[in-house]
Amino acid sequence: MASTKQDLGKMAAPDQWLLENGNIKLLSRERRGRSAHNMSSSSLRKKSDRTLVSKVRVGCLRKLLTNLQEVLLGTKLAILFLAIPFAIIAEYRNFGRPWIFALSLLGLTPLAERISFLTEQIAFFTGPTVGGLLNATCGNATELIIAILALVQNKVDVVKYSLLGSILSNLLLVLGTSLLCGGIVNISKEQKFDRKQADVNSLLLLLGLLCHLLPLMFTFVGKTPEIAAVGTLQLSRASCFIMLVAYIAYLVFQLWTHRELFEAQEDEDGDVAGDDETPVIGFWSAFIWLVLMTGVVALLSEYVVATIEAASESWGLSVSFISVILLPIVGNAAEHAGAIIFAFKNKLDITLGVALGSATQIAMFVVPLTVLVSWIIGIDMDLNFNLLETGSLALSILLTAITLQDGTSHYMKGLVLLLSYFIISACFFVYQSPLNGADSNNMGLVTSPEQGIMRL
């Protein structure tokens, strides 16, 4: 023990060390602590070979080429960047609008992973707290930008459907697929995870559900439809302030008081899984690229919102199905793939951090922020997602909370969650006519027996 302490004293100063259970651990990594979202996205990154770039003698040109190589080619999804110029060309050459919609969705796929990469690079220079705050605001940038652009065009139904779909996708599709695949691959092992993080996210999701249920029930107790509508809108806006307060408290809990519950899972040798010790691009380079990437996300999101009805008519799919099912799957494909990869590696804490963390961020930050933005721009959007949508959300949250209550996992739990997502997908597939005849207030509710017969 004495020799071990002497060895610790000899170790160089920039890094702090800790003797725990007979093992020496590096504290600098623990303090930087990467979020589950960063870990998930990093699973799709690839190391760049700088041999050719390093031979460039001009410093500025070498730095530019290094940035291009790391940002554009440093992901396994780099091939999908080709869809971005094709989407822009299709828009300006007036090609078929369904093609614009499809190309824009494909272009959005790698951007979400690259934004996570850039926020992590910035965190090297600003510290884990600022990096965590960046991740908390940029982690679901695609959904937030699509929602705001749809609001500007007064497409409230698209906003509600897309946000609902993001929550359902994370809770049922991502978590279900991860637990199923992880359970099959590790069938001989007992899969365990830390319940503390899952409990916190489940509590926040239940609070968000309460804020959705009360406006829904308020519509059934109002004296007149007009009074009920006004009360529902006022209650929704008040609830959004409560949800944002809860989300801010969640950030304090996650980044300061209980950070250890949310940091990356360690390997058996004490190293943080997938951790990189040094940044690959500079602070200002990462910041400029982050602004540019966000601008491209906004451009493609505008294309998606503007062409979603045309794609619905052309493909014979309802806007509700496209918004609830297709948008979340394609928009977060990189993050979702990372969650599944870590489930294969039996690192369920990271998988849960991705799935539950994203669902919580959408429910407690993006949804209330969207409602308040709609209030500012003069559009009436409330938290009443109607009976079918709110019912699907409630059952999904309860099913997920029950699944995670004992801190263990196996493939049967994942299968049940995944099958639940399939039946909800089938429900929205037949819920609305392909031409999207419903207005934004009714959100596809059948208003007459004849309509119901036609849709069946």
N, C-alpha and C positions, 0 to 999 in steps of 0.2 A: 504493500500500500504506500509506503514511504517513497519507493522508487517511482511509483506512478505519479505521485504529487510532484516529484522533482521533474519528471518528463513534462508534466503540464506546465510547470514554471518555465521550462526552456522553450516552449512553443511560442512562435512569434506572435507579436502583439495584435495585428489587425483583427485576428479571429479570436473569439472567446470560446473556451472549452468547458465541458461539464462532465463530471464522472457520475454516471447513473447506472446502477445495477451492474457495476463492473465494466461498463462499456464507455468509451470516450466519445462524446458527441459534439459536433460543431454547432455553436449557438448562432453564428451569423446566418446560417441557412434557416434555422428555425425562426429567427427574427424577421427575415425577409418574407417567409411564409407565403406560398403561392396558393391562390384560391383554386377551388375545384374546376371552375370555368377555364382558368389558364391551363391547368393540368390536362383537361379534356382536349382543348384545342391543340396543345403541344404534341399530342399523340399523332396528329396528322402532319406534323412538320418534318422536314428533311434537312439534313446538314448540307450546306452549300460548299462546293469545292472552289476555293479562291485562287487556285493555281494560276489561271490565265489572267484574272483581274489584278493579281499582285505584280504582274509584269508590266503593267501600265505605269509609265514614269511620271506622267502629269498628275499631281496630287488631287486636284479638283475632279478630274475625269475618273480617276481611280475610285474616289469616294462615291461619285455618282453611280458608277457601275456596281460598286459593292452594295449600295442601297437597293438598286434595281434587282440585283441577284437575290438579296436576302428577303426583300419584301414581296416581289412578284414570283420568284422561283423557289422560295423557301417553304412551300407547302405542296403536299401531294395532290392538291386540287388545282394546281396552277393552270392546267389545261382549260378549266372552266372560265378563266379570265378572257378567253377568246370570245365568249358569248357577249361581253360588254360592248366592244365596238360593233359587233353584228347587230345588237339591239338598237344602238344609236343610229346606225345606217338604215335599219328597217324602219325606224321612226321617221327619219327625214326623207326617205324614199317612198314613204306611204305604202309599205308592204302590208300584208295581212295583219290585222291587229292581234289575232291569236298568236301569230309568230312573235310579235313584239312582246306579248305577255310571257310566252314560254322562254324566250331568250333572256328577258329581264330576270325571271326567276332563277335561271341557271347562273346568270352573272352575280346574283346576290349570294349564292351559296358559298363561294370562297371568301367573300368580303367579311362575313361575320367572324370567321376564323382569323383573318388578318387584323381586324380591329382588336381582337383579344391579344394577338401577338404584339401589336404596337403599344397597347396599354401596359403590357408586361415590360416592354423595353423602357417605357417612361418610368415605371416603378423602380427600375434599377437606380435611377438618379434621384427620385423624389422620396423613396422609402415605401414600405409596405402599406402604410396608412393611406397615403395619397393614391397609390396604385389600387388599393381596394376600393376607394371612392370612385376612381375612374371606371373600374370594372363594374361597380354597382350602378353606374349611370349609362355606360356604353355596352354592358353585357347583352342587352336586348335592344340595341339601337335600331335594328331593322324593323322590329315590331312597332317601336315608338314612332319612327319616321313614317311608316306606312299608315299608322293610325292618324297622325296629324294631317298628312296629305289627304287622306280620305275625308277627314272632318272638313277641311277647307273646301272640298267638293261636295259637302253635305251628304256624304254617303255613310250615315250613321250605322246602317245595318252591316256594312262591310267592316267597320271598326269593331263593332261588338262581336261579330263572328270571328274575326281574325284573332282578337285577344282571347276569346273563349277557346278557340282552337289551340292557341299556344299553351294555355294551361293544361288542357286535356292531353295534348301531345306529350308534354313533359311528364305528367303524372302516370299516364297509361301506356303510351307507345314506347317512350324512351326507357322509363323505369321497368316496364314489363319486358321489353326485349332484352334489356341488360340482365335482369334477374333470371330470365329463361336461359339465355346463352351462358351466363356465368354459372348457373346451376348445373347445366349439362356438362360443361367443360370441367368443372370442379365437383363432379358428382360424388367423388370419394372423400371430399373434404367437407367439414362443417363451415359454412359461410356465415361470418358474423360481421356486424358493423356497430358503430357507436350510436346508440339510440338518442343521445342527448341532442345532436344536431337535427335528427329527424323529428324529434318532439317539438323543437322550437319552430321549425318550418311548418309542421302540422298545425300548431296553435295559431300561427299567423294566417294560414290558409282557411282555418275555421272562422277566424275573425273576419276575413274577407268575405267568406260565404254568408255570414250573418249580415254584412252590409249589403249583400245582394238580395237576401231573402226578405228583409224588412220592406224595401221599396216594392218588391213583388207582392207581398201580402197587403201593403197599403192600398194597392189598386182595387182590392176586393172589399175594403171596408169604407172607402170614400162614399160620401152621400151622393155625389154626382160625378160623372166622368171628368168634368172640368176641374172640380175640387180635388179629385184623386190625382189628376195629372200634375197639378201645381204642387200638391203635397209630396208626391213622389219625386219631383225634380228638386225640391228644397231639401228633402231628406237625403237624397243622393249626394248633393253637394256638401251637406254637413258631414255625411259619412266619409266622403273623400278626404276631408281634412283629418278625420280620425285615423284613416288608413295611412295617410302620409306621416302622421305623428308616430304611428306604430312602426312604420318602415324606418324612420330616422332612429328610433330606439333600437331597432334590429341592427342597423349599421353600427351603432355604438357598441352593442352587445357583440357583434361579429368582429369588429376591427380593434376594439380596445379591451373591454372588460373580460370577454371570454374568447379571445382570438384562438386559443389552442384547440377549441372544438372545431374550427373551420379550416385549419391549416392542412397542407398536403400530407397524405399518408406516407409514412416512412417505410423503406425496405428493411429487410432483416439486418443489413449491415449498417443501418443508421442513416443512409443517404435518402434524401427526399426523392421520390420517384420522378424521373424525368427532369430533375432540376438542372439548370444551367447556371454557372457561376458568374458569367460576364455577359454584358450586353453585346449585341452584334452590330448595332447602329447607334449613332449618337442621339442625345436628347432632342435637339432641334430637328434632326432628320425624322425621328419618330413622331414628333409633334406635327410636322408638316405633312407627313404621310397620313397621319390620323385624320387631319382636316380634309385632305384630298379623298381618302377612302370614304369618309362620312358624306362628302359631297356626291360621290358616285352612288352611294347607297340611296341618297335622296333622289337623284336623277332616275335610277332604275325603279325605285318605289313609286315615283310619279307615273312612270310607264305602266307599272302593274295596276295601280288604282284606275288609271284611265282606260285600260283595255280589259278589265276583268269581266265586264258584261259581254263584250264581244267574244271573249274566250268561252264564256258560259253558253252563249247561243251556238257557237261553232262546234264545241265539243259535246253538247247535249248534257252538260252538267250544271246543276244549280249553283248560283253564286254562294249559297250557304255552304255547299259541299266544298267548293274551291277554297273559300275563306277559312273554313274550320279545319279542313284536312290537308289540302295541297300546300297552302301558304306556309303553315308552321313546319311541315316536313321538309320542304325545300329550303326555307330560310334558315333553319338551324341544323341542316344536315351534318355539317362538320362537327359541331358541338355534340350532337347526338351520337355520331359515330365514335367520338372519343369516349363517351360514357360507356358504350358497349365494349370498347377495347379494354377499358380498365376493369369491367366486370369479368372479362375473360381472365384477367390477371388476378382475380380475387381481391381487388381493391374497391370494395363496395362503398367505402366512405367517400371516395372521389365520385363514384357514380351517383350516389345519393346527393352529394353536394351540387352536381350539375343539374339533375332532374328536379329535385325539390327547390334548389336555389333559384333556378330559372322560373319555375312556377310561382314561387313567392315573389320574385321581383316583378313579374307581370301583374299578379293579383294585387299587390300592395303598393306598387309604384307606378307602373305604366297605366293601369286602368284608372286610378283616381286622378293622375296627372292629365290624362286624356279628357276626362270629364271636366276638369277645371279649365283646360285650354278651350274646350268647346264653349264653356260659359263666357270666357274672355272674348271670343270671336263672335258671340251672339248666336250660337247654335245650341238647341236644347237636347242634350244627351244625358240620360240618367243611368242608374245602376240596375234598372229593371230590364233584365235580359229575357224576360218572358218565361213561361212555365217550363217548356221543354228544355231550353238552354240552361236555366238555373237548376232544374232537376238533374240534368246530366252532370253539371258541375258539382252539385252537392253529393251525388252518389260516387263520383270519381274521387273526391277528397276523402269521404268516409271510407271507401274501399282501400285507398292508399294508406290511410292512417291505421286501419285494422291490419293491413298486410305487414306494416313495419313495427308493430307494437311489441314484438318479443325480441327484437335485435338479432334475429337469424333469418336466413334466406335459403330457398331451394327453388328448383325450376318450376314447381307447381304454382308458386306464388306469382312468378313472372308470367306463366301461361294464363292465369286467371285475369291478370291486369291487361294482357295483350288481347285476349278474347273480348274483354269489356270494351276496349277501344274499337275493335272491329264491329261490334253491334251498334255502338254509337255512330260510327262512320256510316253503317248501313242506314241508320235512322235519318241522318242528314242527307243521305243520297236520295231517299224517297220523300223527304220532308217538303221540298219546294219544287215547283215546275222549272224546267231548264231555262225558260225565258225570264225567270225572276219577276213575276208579276206583282209581288208584294211590295208595299212601300216600306220606308225605313221605320215606321212606328209599329207596324204589325209584324214585321220580320218574318213573313211567310206563314202566318197563321191562316188556317182554312176559315173562310168567312161564310161559306155556304155549303150545304150538302152536295150541290152540283160540283163545286170546286174539288171537294174531297174525292168524289167519284172519278173525276177527270185525272187527279193526281195518282190515284191507285191504278 
